[in-house]
Amino acid sequence: MLVVISGPGGVGKGTVVRHLLERDPTLWLSRSWTTRPRRPGEAPDAYTFVDRQRFEAEVERQGFLEWAEFLGNLYGTPVSEPPPGHDTLLEIDVQGARQVHARHPDALLIFLVPPSPAEQERRLRERGDPDDVVRRRLARAEQEAAAAAELGAVEVVNDDLETTLDAVAGLIASARAAGPTR
Ligand code: 5GP
């Protein structure tokens, strides 16, 4: 089964994903490739960091399940198989979610939304992104929510972390129970 977590920058996807992986050892997080430079303090294995030329060569050889340009940088999910007995978790933007949905209509699509735009802005600033990036990410958030709704993604408000984790774990459990086609 494929589980896709999307949501605007600053919604707390990273935190939710980290805790989900701790809760459920049968989930396997796919590591994306990106041409974005590593942020100060960001883990070296947060992504496979590559230059544009390397990324484009991988697109050429059809090495990605999906890929997208997000605010000037390329991001992609390498084609891969999870270890036996695991379900794959993808943390990607909605353009990527659309491509996954097209190839795997049974994938579970979850779209996290912030409790409020003010809280989202606070989280983005806390992360240390420059001012113009914060503004572009906020503007982008509205388009993403509309696109996610169109895809039929399940919306989960990320206010209290434990409540969010319970909701997401519940969705995954239901999808698993729905059968092996997923
Ligand atoms: P960030 O630069 O904040 O790490 O990520 C920017 C956006 O790219 C986020 O919405 C994140 O979920 C998305 N993203 C990360 N990896 C991928 C990927 O492999 N494919 C796509 N389509 N989006 C990704």
Backbone and ligand atoms as CSV (ligand in chain L), in Angstrom:
chain,resi,resn,atom,element,x,y,z
A,1,MET,N,N,0.847,-1.204,0.000
A,1,MET,CA,C,0.000,0.000,0.000
A,1,MET,C,C,0.881,1.253,0.000
A,2,LEU,N,N,0.352,2.267,-0.690
A,2,LEU,CA,C,1.055,3.553,-0.725
A,2,LEU,C,C,0.269,4.568,0.095
A,3,VAL,N,N,0.941,5.242,1.004
A,3,VAL,CA,C,0.301,6.300,1.789
A,3,VAL,C,C,1.005,7.611,1.446
A,4,VAL,N,N,0.235,8.582,1.002
A,4,VAL,CA,C,0.813,9.866,0.600
A,4,VAL,C,C,0.381,10.950,1.582
A,5,ILE,N,N,1.371,11.612,2.179
A,5,ILE,CA,C,1.069,12.738,3.068
A,5,ILE,C,C,1.491,14.014,2.354
A,6,SER,N,N,0.523,14.900,2.138
A,6,SER,CA,C,0.817,16.193,1.539
A,6,SER,C,C,0.304,17.282,2.464
A,7,GLY,N,N,0.628,18.509,2.108
A,7,GLY,CA,C,0.148,19.630,2.915
A,7,GLY,C,C,1.086,20.796,2.717
A,8,PRO,N,N,0.595,22.000,2.978
A,8,PRO,CA,C,1.422,23.179,2.739
A,8,PRO,C,C,2.620,23.255,3.667
A,9,GLY,N,N,3.645,23.986,3.246
A,9,GLY,CA,C,4.813,24.201,4.088
A,9,GLY,C,C,4.392,24.795,5.419
A,10,GLY,N,N,4.983,24.296,6.487
A,10,GLY,CA,C,4.673,24.846,7.805
A,10,GLY,C,C,3.494,24.159,8.474
A,11,VAL,N,N,2.934,23.143,7.828
A,11,VAL,CA,C,1.784,22.469,8.444
A,11,VAL,C,C,2.250,21.415,9.453
A,12,GLY,N,N,3.534,21.066,9.380
A,12,GLY,CA,C,4.063,20.097,10.340
A,12,GLY,C,C,4.124,18.676,9.800
A,13,LYS,N,N,4.228,18.536,8.463
A,13,LYS,CA,C,4.290,17.201,7.854
A,13,LYS,C,C,5.441,16.370,8.409
A,14,GLY,N,N,6.609,17.024,8.533
A,14,GLY,CA,C,7.813,16.316,8.977
A,14,GLY,C,C,7.620,15.702,10.348
A,15,THR,N,N,7.045,16.473,11.262
A,15,THR,CA,C,6.816,15.997,12.630
A,15,THR,C,C,5.813,14.845,12.629
A,16,VAL,N,N,4.741,15.012,11.884
A,16,VAL,CA,C,3.718,13.960,11.820
A,16,VAL,C,C,4.335,12.679,11.256
A,17,VAL,N,N,5.102,12.825,10.193
A,17,VAL,CA,C,5.709,11.643,9.556
A,17,VAL,C,C,6.672,10.950,10.519
A,18,ARG,N,N,7.490,11.735,11.210
A,18,ARG,CA,C,8.465,11.147,12.142
A,18,ARG,C,C,7.752,10.319,13.222
A,19,HIS,N,N,6.700,10.880,13.781
A,19,HIS,CA,C,5.977,10.165,14.837
A,19,HIS,C,C,5.226,8.951,14.300
A,20,LEU,N,N,4.703,9.085,13.086
A,20,LEU,CA,C,3.998,7.948,12.477
A,20,LEU,C,C,4.927,6.757,12.324
A,21,LEU,N,N,6.159,7.052,11.893
A,21,LEU,CA,C,7.145,5.987,11.684
A,21,LEU,C,C,7.514,5.314,12.999
A,22,GLU,N,N,7.535,6.119,14.067
A,22,GLU,CA,C,7.836,5.546,15.388
A,22,GLU,C,C,6.698,4.649,15.858
A,23,ARG,N,N,5.473,5.097,15.590
A,23,ARG,CA,C,4.288,4.355,16.032
A,23,ARG,C,C,4.108,3.061,15.269
A,24,ASP,N,N,4.423,3.118,13.972
A,24,ASP,CA,C,4.098,1.995,13.093
A,24,ASP,C,C,5.341,1.527,12.345
A,25,PRO,N,N,6.026,0.523,12.889
A,25,PRO,CA,C,7.285,0.064,12.282
A,25,PRO,C,C,7.089,-0.631,10.938
A,26,THR,N,N,5.825,-0.844,10.524
A,26,THR,CA,C,5.631,-1.461,9.201
A,26,THR,C,C,5.512,-0.397,8.105
A,27,LEU,N,N,5.654,0.878,8.492
A,27,LEU,CA,C,5.675,1.936,7.468
A,27,LEU,C,C,7.122,2.198,7.071
A,28,TRP,N,N,7.337,2.397,5.806
A,28,TRP,CA,C,8.686,2.643,5.278
A,28,TRP,C,C,8.686,3.974,4.526
A,29,LEU,N,N,9.531,4.895,4.996
A,29,LEU,CA,C,9.564,6.233,4.384
A,29,LEU,C,C,10.484,6.250,3.176
A,30,SER,N,N,9.923,6.638,2.051
A,30,SER,CA,C,10.725,6.778,0.833
A,30,SER,C,C,11.525,8.081,0.925
A,31,ARG,N,N,12.813,8.017,0.618
A,31,ARG,CA,C,13.619,9.242,0.659
A,31,ARG,C,C,13.641,9.892,-0.721
A,32,SER,N,N,13.188,11.141,-0.758
A,32,SER,CA,C,13.103,11.863,-2.028
A,32,SER,C,C,14.452,12.416,-2.457
A,33,TRP,N,N,14.538,12.729,-3.729
A,33,TRP,CA,C,15.666,13.487,-4.253
A,33,TRP,C,C,15.239,14.944,-4.365
A,34,THR,N,N,16.174,15.848,-4.179
A,34,THR,CA,C,15.872,17.265,-4.426
A,34,THR,C,C,17.100,18.004,-4.928
A,35,THR,N,N,16.811,19.083,-5.674
A,35,THR,CA,C,17.892,19.987,-6.094
A,35,THR,C,C,17.977,21.169,-5.125
A,36,ARG,N,N,17.078,21.202,-4.115
A,36,ARG,CA,C,17.145,22.304,-3.132
A,36,ARG,C,C,18.402,22.137,-2.284
A,37,PRO,N,N,19.092,23.257,-2.035
A,37,PRO,CA,C,20.242,23.151,-1.126
A,37,PRO,C,C,19.786,22.765,0.278
A,38,ARG,N,N,20.657,22.082,0.993
A,38,ARG,CA,C,20.340,21.671,2.364
A,38,ARG,C,C,20.218,22.904,3.257
A,39,ARG,N,N,19.157,22.926,4.086
A,39,ARG,CA,C,18.996,24.048,5.030
A,39,ARG,C,C,20.007,23.904,6.159
A,40,PRO,N,N,20.377,25.051,6.768
A,40,PRO,CA,C,21.259,24.938,7.936
A,40,PRO,C,C,20.584,24.062,8.992
A,41,GLY,N,N,21.328,23.110,9.480
A,41,GLY,CA,C,20.788,22.251,10.548
A,41,GLY,C,C,19.942,21.092,10.045
A,42,GLU,N,N,19.656,21.064,8.746
A,42,GLU,CA,C,18.857,19.962,8.203
A,42,GLU,C,C,19.708,18.689,8.129
A,43,ALA,N,N,19.106,17.554,8.454
A,43,ALA,CA,C,19.855,16.287,8.440
A,43,ALA,C,C,20.373,15.998,7.034
A,44,PRO,N,N,21.600,15.515,6.923
A,44,PRO,CA,C,22.174,15.235,5.604
A,44,PRO,C,C,21.388,14.173,4.828
A,45,ASP,N,N,20.630,13.328,5.560
A,45,ASP,CA,C,19.865,12.295,4.871
A,45,ASP,C,C,18.375,12.639,4.765
A,46,ALA,N,N,18.044,13.932,4.985
A,46,ALA,CA,C,16.641,14.341,4.846
A,46,ALA,C,C,16.179,14.101,3.413
A,47,TYR,N,N,17.076,14.313,2.489
A,47,TYR,CA,C,16.844,14.052,1.068
A,47,TYR,C,C,18.124,13.466,0.503
A,48,THR,N,N,18.037,12.939,-0.715
A,48,THR,CA,C,19.233,12.738,-1.513
A,48,THR,C,C,19.425,14.055,-2.255
A,49,PHE,N,N,20.432,14.830,-1.841
A,49,PHE,CA,C,20.658,16.161,-2.421
A,49,PHE,C,C,21.514,16.017,-3.683
A,50,VAL,N,N,20.967,16.484,-4.812
A,50,VAL,CA,C,21.694,16.361,-6.077
A,50,VAL,C,C,21.609,17.677,-6.854
A,51,ASP,N,N,22.455,17.828,-7.876
A,51,ASP,CA,C,22.310,19.026,-8.712
A,51,ASP,C,C,21.287,18.748,-9.820
A,52,ARG,N,N,20.915,19.820,-10.519
A,52,ARG,CA,C,19.853,19.731,-11.513
A,52,ARG,C,C,20.202,18.740,-12.640
A,53,GLN,N,N,21.457,18.755,-13.011
A,53,GLN,CA,C,21.893,17.865,-14.102
A,53,GLN,C,C,21.681,16.392,-13.729
A,54,ARG,N,N,22.062,16.077,-12.507
A,54,ARG,CA,C,21.915,14.696,-12.018
A,54,ARG,C,C,20.432,14.310,-11.937
A,55,PHE,N,N,19.621,15.280,-11.460
A,55,PHE,CA,C,18.180,15.035,-11.321
A,55,PHE,C,C,17.564,14.785,-12.691
A,56,GLU,N,N,17.922,15.661,-13.648
A,56,GLU,CA,C,17.340,15.556,-14.989
A,56,GLU,C,C,17.742,14.253,-15.678
A,57,ALA,N,N,18.953,13.789,-15.412
A,57,ALA,CA,C,19.389,12.506,-15.983
A,57,ALA,C,C,18.513,11.374,-15.440
A,58,GLU,N,N,18.150,11.507,-14.168
A,58,GLU,CA,C,17.318,10.465,-13.539
A,58,GLU,C,C,15.885,10.506,-14.101
A,59,VAL,N,N,15.385,11.719,-14.398
A,59,VAL,CA,C,14.068,11.854,-15.041
A,59,VAL,C,C,14.117,11.142,-16.390
A,60,GLU,N,N,15.204,11.408,-17.126
A,60,GLU,CA,C,15.403,10.857,-18.461
A,60,GLU,C,C,15.342,9.318,-18.450
A,61,ARG,N,N,15.979,8.726,-17.457
A,61,ARG,CA,C,15.965,7.254,-17.408
A,61,ARG,C,C,14.763,6.682,-16.634
A,62,GLN,N,N,13.751,7.565,-16.440
A,62,GLN,CA,C,12.481,7.182,-15.813
A,62,GLN,C,C,12.690,6.569,-14.438
A,63,GLY,N,N,13.585,7.197,-13.689
A,63,GLY,CA,C,13.912,6.695,-12.362
A,63,GLY,C,C,12.966,7.164,-11.261
A,64,PHE,N,N,11.991,8.027,-11.612
A,64,PHE,CA,C,11.084,8.549,-10.584
A,64,PHE,C,C,9.652,8.037,-10.749
A,65,LEU,N,N,9.042,7.700,-9.611
A,65,LEU,CA,C,7.614,7.372,-9.590
A,65,LEU,C,C,6.826,8.632,-9.910
A,66,GLU,N,N,7.294,9.754,-9.372
A,66,GLU,CA,C,6.721,11.077,-9.646
A,66,GLU,C,C,7.793,12.090,-9.366
A,67,TRP,N,N,7.668,13.247,-10.001
A,67,TRP,CA,C,8.563,14.356,-9.653
A,67,TRP,C,C,7.859,15.655,-9.981
A,68,ALA,N,N,8.292,16.737,-9.352
A,68,ALA,CA,C,7.646,18.031,-9.558
A,68,ALA,C,C,8.628,19.149,-9.251
A,69,GLU,N,N,8.316,20.314,-9.825
A,69,GLU,CA,C,9.080,21.513,-9.473
A,69,GLU,C,C,8.273,22.259,-8.431
A,70,PHE,N,N,8.901,22.602,-7.338
A,70,PHE,CA,C,8.227,23.321,-6.255
A,70,PHE,C,C,9.069,24.531,-5.907
A,71,LEU,N,N,8.508,25.724,-6.174
A,71,LEU,CA,C,9.199,26.990,-5.892
A,71,LEU,C,C,10.651,26.980,-6.377
A,72,GLY,N,N,10.825,26.541,-7.607
A,72,GLY,CA,C,12.144,26.657,-8.243
A,72,GLY,C,C,13.091,25.486,-8.044
A,73,ASN,N,N,12.711,24.531,-7.199
A,73,ASN,CA,C,13.559,23.356,-7.002
A,73,ASN,C,C,12.826,22.097,-7.447
A,74,LEU,N,N,13.582,21.098,-7.861
A,74,LEU,CA,C,12.990,19.831,-8.291
A,74,LEU,C,C,12.994,18.839,-7.124
A,75,TYR,N,N,11.891,18.087,-7.024
A,75,TYR,CA,C,11.748,17.064,-5.985
A,75,TYR,C,C,11.209,15.810,-6.653
A,76,GLY,N,N,11.702,14.645,-6.283
A,76,GLY,CA,C,11.177,13.428,-6.898
A,76,GLY,C,C,11.286,12.220,-5.990
A,77,THR,N,N,10.346,11.297,-6.194
A,77,THR,CA,C,10.333,10.023,-5.467
A,77,THR,C,C,10.963,8.952,-6.342
A,78,PRO,N,N,12.103,8.408,-5.935
A,78,PRO,CA,C,12.703,7.360,-6.760
A,78,PRO,C,C,11.817,6.117,-6.807
A,79,VAL,N,N,11.815,5.444,-7.936
A,79,VAL,CA,C,11.087,4.169,-8.039
A,79,VAL,C,C,11.783,3.188,-7.111
A,80,SER,N,N,11.031,2.595,-6.199
A,80,SER,CA,C,11.651,1.631,-5.278
A,80,SER,C,C,10.586,0.737,-4.669
A,81,GLU,N,N,11.021,-0.313,-4.058
A,81,GLU,CA,C,10.134,-1.254,-3.379
A,81,GLU,C,C,10.405,-1.160,-1.884
A,82,PRO,N,N,9.349,-1.176,-1.048
A,82,PRO,CA,C,9.611,-1.193,0.400
A,82,PRO,C,C,10.142,-2.569,0.800
A,83,PRO,N,N,10.785,-2.652,1.958
A,83,PRO,CA,C,11.169,-3.982,2.452
A,83,PRO,C,C,9.913,-4.849,2.597
A,84,PRO,N,N,10.049,-6.171,2.504
A,84,PRO,CA,C,8.880,-7.048,2.616
A,84,PRO,C,C,8.075,-6.752,3.879
A,85,GLY,N,N,6.760,-6.769,3.745
A,85,GLY,CA,C,5.890,-6.547,4.908
A,85,GLY,C,C,5.707,-5.086,5.279
A,86,HIS,N,N,6.208,-4.198,4.452
A,86,HIS,CA,C,6.085,-2.766,4.746
A,86,HIS,C,C,5.185,-2.051,3.746
A,87,ASP,N,N,4.567,-0.978,4.207
A,87,ASP,CA,C,3.845,-0.076,3.314
A,87,ASP,C,C,4.674,1.191,3.148
A,88,THR,N,N,4.589,1.758,1.949
A,88,THR,CA,C,5.423,2.927,1.638
A,88,THR,C,C,4.724,4.231,2.012
A,89,LEU,N,N,5.467,5.084,2.695
A,89,LEU,CA,C,4.959,6.404,3.069
A,89,LEU,C,C,5.693,7.452,2.242
A,90,LEU,N,N,4.936,8.321,1.554
A,90,LEU,CA,C,5.541,9.392,0.765
A,90,LEU,C,C,5.137,10.732,1.363
A,91,GLU,N,N,6.108,11.620,1.542
A,91,GLU,CA,C,5.787,12.981,1.993
A,91,GLU,C,C,6.114,13.895,0.829
A,92,ILE,N,N,5.095,14.244,0.043
A,92,ILE,CA,C,5.335,14.956,-1.219
A,92,ILE,C,C,4.299,16.059,-1.423
A,93,ASP,N,N,4.527,16.920,-2.410
A,93,ASP,CA,C,3.566,17.996,-2.634
A,93,ASP,C,C,2.373,17.488,-3.448
A,94,VAL,N,N,1.375,18.357,-3.643
A,94,VAL,CA,C,0.145,17.870,-4.292
A,94,VAL,C,C,0.327,17.543,-5.774
A,95,GLN,N,N,1.276,18.208,-6.435
A,95,GLN,CA,C,1.529,17.838,-7.840
A,95,GLN,C,C,1.997,16.385,-7.904
A,96,GLY,N,N,2.848,16.026,-6.944
A,96,GLY,CA,C,3.327,14.647,-6.860
A,96,GLY,C,C,2.192,13.698,-6.505
A,97,ALA,N,N,1.333,14.136,-5.560
A,97,ALA,CA,C,0.200,13.298,-5.145
A,97,ALA,C,C,-0.698,13.006,-6.346
A,98,ARG,N,N,-0.852,14.003,-7.218
A,98,ARG,CA,C,-1.691,13.812,-8.415
A,98,ARG,C,C,-1.094,12.715,-9.316
A,99,GLN,N,N,0.215,12.753,-9.490
A,99,GLN,CA,C,0.874,11.746,-10.343
A,99,GLN,C,C,0.772,10.350,-9.732
A,100,VAL,N,N,0.937,10.282,-8.404
A,100,VAL,CA,C,0.831,8.979,-7.729
A,100,VAL,C,C,-0.595,8.441,-7.884
A,101,HIS,N,N,-1.568,9.340,-7.709
A,101,HIS,CA,C,-2.976,8.948,-7.829
A,101,HIS,C,C,-3.273,8.406,-9.231
A,102,ALA,N,N,-2.678,9.038,-10.230
A,102,ALA,CA,C,-2.907,8.605,-11.617
A,102,ALA,C,C,-2.337,7.200,-11.854
A,103,ARG,N,N,-1.184,6.941,-11.266
A,103,ARG,CA,C,-0.539,5.629,-11.469
A,103,ARG,C,C,-1.041,4.574,-10.502
A,104,HIS,N,N,-1.425,5.022,-9.310
A,104,HIS,CA,C,-1.902,4.090,-8.260
A,104,HIS,C,C,-3.188,4.653,-7.653
A,105,PRO,N,N,-4.321,4.445,-8.325
A,105,PRO,CA,C,-5.580,5.033,-7.842
A,105,PRO,C,C,-5.963,4.564,-6.439
A,106,ASP,N,N,-5.379,3.451,-5.983
A,106,ASP,CA,C,-5.708,2.952,-4.649
A,106,ASP,C,C,-4.876,3.583,-3.537
A,107,ALA,N,N,-3.911,4.410,-3.900
A,107,ALA,CA,C,-3.067,5.031,-2.864
A,107,ALA,C,C,-3.934,5.859,-1.920
A,108,LEU,N,N,-3.585,5.826,-0.647
A,108,LEU,CA,C,-4.300,6.633,0.353
A,108,LEU,C,C,-3.691,8.028,0.364
A,109,LEU,N,N,-4.488,9.042,0.040
A,109,LEU,CA,C,-3.979,10.424,-0.017
A,109,LEU,C,C,-4.474,11.205,1.197
A,110,ILE,N,N,-3.536,11.717,1.959
A,110,ILE,CA,C,-3.886,12.495,3.155
A,110,ILE,C,C,-3.327,13.906,2.997
A,111,PHE,N,N,-4.177,14.900,3.239
A,111,PHE,CA,C,-3.733,16.289,3.109
A,111,PHE,C,C,-3.842,16.960,4.471
A,112,LEU,N,N,-2.704,17.334,5.029
A,112,LEU,CA,C,-2.705,18.000,6.338
A,112,LEU,C,C,-2.950,19.496,6.146
A,113,VAL,N,N,-3.786,20.062,6.998
A,113,VAL,CA,C,-4.015,21.514,6.939
A,113,VAL,C,C,-3.684,22.134,8.296
A,114,PRO,N,N,-3.167,23.366,8.275
A,114,PRO,CA,C,-2.828,24.020,9.538
A,114,PRO,C,C,-4.092,24.492,10.245
A,115,PRO,N,N,-4.033,24.635,11.587
A,115,PRO,CA,C,-5.214,25.104,12.312
A,115,PRO,C,C,-5.617,26.513,11.877
A,116,SER,N,N,-4.630,27.321,11.450
A,116,SER,CA,C,-4.937,28.679,10.970
A,116,SER,C,C,-3.760,29.176,10.147
A,117,PRO,N,N,-4.000,30.144,9.238
A,117,PRO,CA,C,-2.899,30.709,8.462
A,117,PRO,C,C,-1.838,31.364,9.361
A,118,ALA,N,N,-2.279,31.955,10.478
A,118,ALA,CA,C,-1.325,32.622,11.381
A,118,ALA,C,C,-0.361,31.603,11.987
A,119,GLU,N,N,-0.903,30.454,12.364
A,119,GLU,CA,C,-0.074,29.407,12.960
A,119,GLU,C,C,0.901,28.843,11.920
A,120,GLN,N,N,0.417,28.716,10.695
A,120,GLN,CA,C,1.275,28.211,9.622
A,120,GLN,C,C,2.456,29.173,9.403
A,121,GLU,N,N,2.158,30.473,9.382
A,121,GLU,CA,C,3.211,31.473,9.172
A,121,GLU,C,C,4.227,31.417,10.309
A,122,ARG,N,N,3.718,31.261,11.528
A,122,ARG,CA,C,4.620,31.179,12.682
A,122,ARG,C,C,5.572,29.978,12.529
A,123,ARG,N,N,5.027,28.850,12.125
A,123,ARG,CA,C,5.854,27.646,11.983
A,123,ARG,C,C,6.891,27.814,10.859
A,124,LEU,N,N,6.474,28.460,9.773
A,124,LEU,CA,C,7.405,28.662,8.656
A,124,LEU,C,C,8.566,29.562,9.078
A,125,ARG,N,N,8.235,30.624,9.825
A,125,ARG,CA,C,9.291,31.557,10.241
A,125,ARG,C,C,10.241,30.896,11.226
A,126,GLU,N,N,9.682,30.083,12.095
A,126,GLU,CA,C,10.466,29.379,13.104
A,126,GLU,C,C,11.534,28.501,12.442
A,127,ARG,N,N,11.194,27.989,11.251
A,127,ARG,CA,C,12.094,27.087,10.550
A,127,ARG,C,C,13.270,27.826,9.925
A,128,GLY,N,N,13.151,29.149,9.825
A,128,GLY,CA,C,14.284,29.936,9.357
A,128,GLY,C,C,14.306,30.203,7.865
A,129,ASP,N,N,13.195,29.918,7.168
A,129,ASP,CA,C,13.159,30.259,5.741
A,129,ASP,C,C,13.186,31.781,5.592
A,130,PRO,N,N,13.848,32.291,4.516
A,130,PRO,CA,C,13.853,33.739,4.307
A,130,PRO,C,C,12.446,34.271,4.043
A,131,ASP,N,N,12.300,35.588,4.263
A,131,ASP,CA,C,10.990,36.233,4.188
A,131,ASP,C,C,10.233,35.965,2.890
A,132,ASP,N,N,10.933,36.106,1.756
A,132,ASP,CA,C,10.229,35.952,0.472
A,132,ASP,C,C,9.778,34.499,0.284
A,133,VAL,N,N,10.583,33.573,0.785
A,133,VAL,CA,C,10.204,32.158,0.673
A,133,VAL,C,C,8.952,31.895,1.517
A,134,VAL,N,N,8.918,32.476,2.712
A,134,VAL,CA,C,7.749,32.296,3.587
A,134,VAL,C,C,6.499,32.808,2.870
A,135,ARG,N,N,6.623,33.990,2.254
A,135,ARG,CA,C,5.456,34.572,1.567
A,135,ARG,C,C,5.003,33.696,0.400
A,136,ARG,N,N,5.967,33.182,-0.361
A,136,ARG,CA,C,5.601,32.347,-1.514
A,136,ARG,C,C,4.968,31.036,-1.054
A,137,ARG,N,N,5.475,30.511,0.032
A,137,ARG,CA,C,4.919,29.244,0.532
A,137,ARG,C,C,3.487,29.443,1.037
A,138,LEU,N,N,3.228,30.601,1.667
A,138,LEU,CA,C,1.876,30.878,2.167
A,138,LEU,C,C,0.896,31.032,1.000
A,139,ALA,N,N,1.349,31.741,-0.047
A,139,ALA,CA,C,0.483,31.957,-1.211
A,139,ALA,C,C,0.168,30.618,-1.887
A,140,ARG,N,N,1.165,29.798,-1.929
A,140,ARG,CA,C,1.074,28.494,-2.570
A,140,ARG,C,C,0.088,27.555,-1.846
A,141,ALA,N,N,-0.028,27.773,-0.518
A,141,ALA,CA,C,-0.820,26.867,0.322
A,141,ALA,C,C,-2.276,26.780,-0.142
A,142,GLU,N,N,-2.835,27.918,-0.555
A,142,GLU,CA,C,-4.244,27.933,-0.958
A,142,GLU,C,C,-4.472,27.103,-2.206
A,143,GLN,N,N,-3.572,27.259,-3.184
A,143,GLN,CA,C,-3.703,26.471,-4.425
A,143,GLN,C,C,-3.612,24.987,-4.101
A,144,GLU,N,N,-2.706,24.661,-3.165
A,144,GLU,CA,C,-2.510,23.248,-2.833
A,144,GLU,C,C,-3.754,22.633,-2.220
A,145,ALA,N,N,-4.418,23.403,-1.348
A,145,ALA,CA,C,-5.624,22.880,-0.691
A,145,ALA,C,C,-6.695,22.597,-1.736
A,146,ALA,N,N,-6.840,23.485,-2.712
A,146,ALA,CA,C,-7.848,23.299,-3.758
A,146,ALA,C,C,-7.520,22.051,-4.579
A,147,ALA,N,N,-6.242,21.894,-4.918
A,147,ALA,CA,C,-5.826,20.747,-5.727
A,147,ALA,C,C,-6.049,19.437,-4.975
A,148,ALA,N,N,-5.770,19.458,-3.670
A,148,ALA,CA,C,-5.929,18.243,-2.857
A,148,ALA,C,C,-7.395,17.832,-2.787
A,149,ALA,N,N,-8.269,18.816,-2.639
A,149,ALA,CA,C,-9.704,18.531,-2.557
A,149,ALA,C,C,-10.174,17.890,-3.862
A,150,GLU,N,N,-9.662,18.421,-4.963
A,150,GLU,CA,C,-10.029,17.901,-6.286
A,150,GLU,C,C,-9.621,16.423,-6.446
A,151,LEU,N,N,-8.508,16.079,-5.827
A,151,LEU,CA,C,-8.002,14.696,-5.910
A,151,LEU,C,C,-8.751,13.739,-4.997
A,152,GLY,N,N,-9.554,14.305,-4.100
A,152,GLY,CA,C,-10.255,13.463,-3.141
A,152,GLY,C,C,-9.380,13.058,-1.970
A,153,ALA,N,N,-8.337,13.847,-1.699
A,153,ALA,CA,C,-7.486,13.556,-0.536
A,153,ALA,C,C,-8.293,13.787,0.748
A,154,VAL,N,N,-7.999,12.996,1.770
A,154,VAL,CA,C,-8.683,13.180,3.050
A,154,VAL,C,C,-7.974,14.289,3.813
A,155,GLU,N,N,-8.742,15.294,4.243
A,155,GLU,CA,C,-8.136,16.417,4.940
A,155,GLU,C,C,-8.069,16.146,6.448
A,156,VAL,N,N,-6.913,16.387,7.032
A,156,VAL,CA,C,-6.759,16.244,8.488
A,156,VAL,C,C,-6.156,17.540,9.022
A,157,VAL,N,N,-6.844,18.169,9.974
A,157,VAL,CA,C,-6.325,19.407,10.567
A,157,VAL,C,C,-5.250,19.057,11.586
A,158,ASN,N,N,-4.057,19.610,11.386
A,158,ASN,CA,C,-2.965,19.319,12.312
A,158,ASN,C,C,-2.881,20.403,13.385
A,159,ASP,N,N,-3.675,20.206,14.448
A,159,ASP,CA,C,-3.640,21.149,15.561
A,159,ASP,C,C,-2.888,20.460,16.693
A,160,ASP,N,N,-3.552,19.551,17.381
A,160,ASP,CA,C,-2.895,18.780,18.437
A,160,ASP,C,C,-2.248,17.541,17.814
A,161,LEU,N,N,-0.950,17.355,18.053
A,161,LEU,CA,C,-0.197,16.284,17.389
A,161,LEU,C,C,-0.788,14.891,17.622
A,162,GLU,N,N,-1.103,14.582,18.888
A,162,GLU,CA,C,-1.620,13.232,19.191
A,162,GLU,C,C,-2.930,12.964,18.461
A,163,THR,N,N,-3.793,13.985,18.407
A,163,THR,CA,C,-5.083,13.836,17.722
A,163,THR,C,C,-4.852,13.594,16.234
A,164,THR,N,N,-3.895,14.330,15.675
A,164,THR,CA,C,-3.571,14.154,14.253
A,164,THR,C,C,-3.057,12.743,13.999
A,165,LEU,N,N,-2.138,12.288,14.877
A,165,LEU,CA,C,-1.555,10.953,14.694
A,165,LEU,C,C,-2.623,9.871,14.788
A,166,ASP,N,N,-3.557,10.034,15.731
A,166,ASP,CA,C,-4.649,9.059,15.852
A,166,ASP,C,C,-5.477,9.044,14.574
A,167,ALA,N,N,-5.768,10.234,14.046
A,167,ALA,CA,C,-6.594,10.326,12.837
A,167,ALA,C,C,-5.895,9.659,11.654
A,168,VAL,N,N,-4.608,9.973,11.480
A,168,VAL,CA,C,-3.870,9.423,10.337
A,168,VAL,C,C,-3.707,7.903,10.488
A,169,ALA,N,N,-3.368,7.459,11.693
A,169,ALA,CA,C,-3.218,6.014,11.926
A,169,ALA,C,C,-4.545,5.303,11.655
A,170,GLY,N,N,-5.649,5.942,12.026
A,170,GLY,CA,C,-6.978,5.369,11.786
A,170,GLY,C,C,-7.265,5.229,10.293
A,171,LEU,N,N,-6.880,6.241,9.531
A,171,LEU,CA,C,-7.091,6.191,8.073
A,171,LEU,C,C,-6.267,5.070,7.450
A,172,ILE,N,N,-5.038,4.921,7.934
A,172,ILE,CA,C,-4.167,3.869,7.393
A,172,ILE,C,C,-4.738,2.488,7.736
A,173,ALA,N,N,-5.206,2.351,8.986
A,173,ALA,CA,C,-5.788,1.062,9.401
A,173,ALA,C,C,-7.008,0.724,8.546
A,174,SER,N,N,-7.858,1.704,8.274
A,174,SER,CA,C,-9.053,1.444,7.452
A,174,SER,C,C,-8.660,1.060,6.040
A,175,ALA,N,N,-7.645,1.754,5.497
A,175,ALA,CA,C,-7.217,1.457,4.129
A,175,ALA,C,C,-6.652,0.038,4.060
A,176,ARG,N,N,-5.892,-0.351,5.080
A,176,ARG,CA,C,-5.338,-1.710,5.106
A,176,ARG,C,C,-6.466,-2.727,5.174
A,177,ALA,N,N,-7.466,-2.431,6.018
A,177,ALA,CA,C,-8.582,-3.365,6.195
A,177,ALA,C,C,-9.405,-3.485,4.918
A,178,ALA,N,N,-9.345,-2.439,4.090
A,178,ALA,CA,C,-10.149,-2.440,2.852
A,178,ALA,C,C,-9.634,-3.457,1.854
A,179,GLY,N,N,-8.415,-3.946,2.070
A,179,GLY,CA,C,-8.001,-5.068,1.249
A,179,GLY,C,C,-6.712,-4.920,0.484
A,180,PRO,N,N,-6.310,-6.019,-0.139
A,180,PRO,CA,C,-5.001,-6.106,-0.760
A,180,PRO,C,C,-4.871,-5.310,-2.053
A,181,THR,N,N,-5.984,-4.756,-2.576
A,181,THR,CA,C,-5.858,-3.992,-3.818
A,181,THR,C,C,-5.142,-2.681,-3.559
A,182,ARG,N,N,-5.113,-2.272,-2.271
A,182,ARG,CA,C,-4.485,-0.989,-1.969
A,182,ARG,C,C,-2.986,-1.034,-1.995
L,1,5GP,P1,P,10.852,21.316,1.486
L,1,5GP,O1,O,11.701,22.174,0.617
L,1,5GP,O2,O,10.096,22.121,2.505
L,1,5GP,O3,O,11.608,20.167,2.108
L,1,5GP,O4,O,9.748,20.649,0.562
L,1,5GP,C1,C,8.955,21.450,-0.272
L,1,5GP,C2,C,7.771,20.651,-0.767
L,1,5GP,O5,O,8.211,19.576,-1.588
L,1,5GP,C3,C,6.963,19.999,0.367
L,1,5GP,O6,O,5.582,20.178,0.071
L,1,5GP,C4,C,7.358,18.560,0.305
L,1,5GP,O7,O,6.332,17.699,0.765
L,1,5GP,C5,C,7.548,18.406,-1.194
L,1,5GP,N1,N,8.329,17.230,-1.548
L,1,5GP,C6,C,9.322,16.620,-0.857
L,1,5GP,N2,N,9.776,15.539,-1.515
L,1,5GP,C7,C,9.021,15.458,-2.658
L,1,5GP,C8,C,8.987,14.528,-3.733
L,1,5GP,O8,O,9.721,13.550,-3.820
L,1,5GP,N3,N,8.080,14.779,-4.713
L,1,5GP,C9,C,7.248,15.837,-4.683
L,1,5GP,N4,N,6.375,15.972,-5.678
L,1,5GP,N5,N,7.248,16.724,-3.688
L,1,5GP,C10,C,8.123,16.529,-2.672
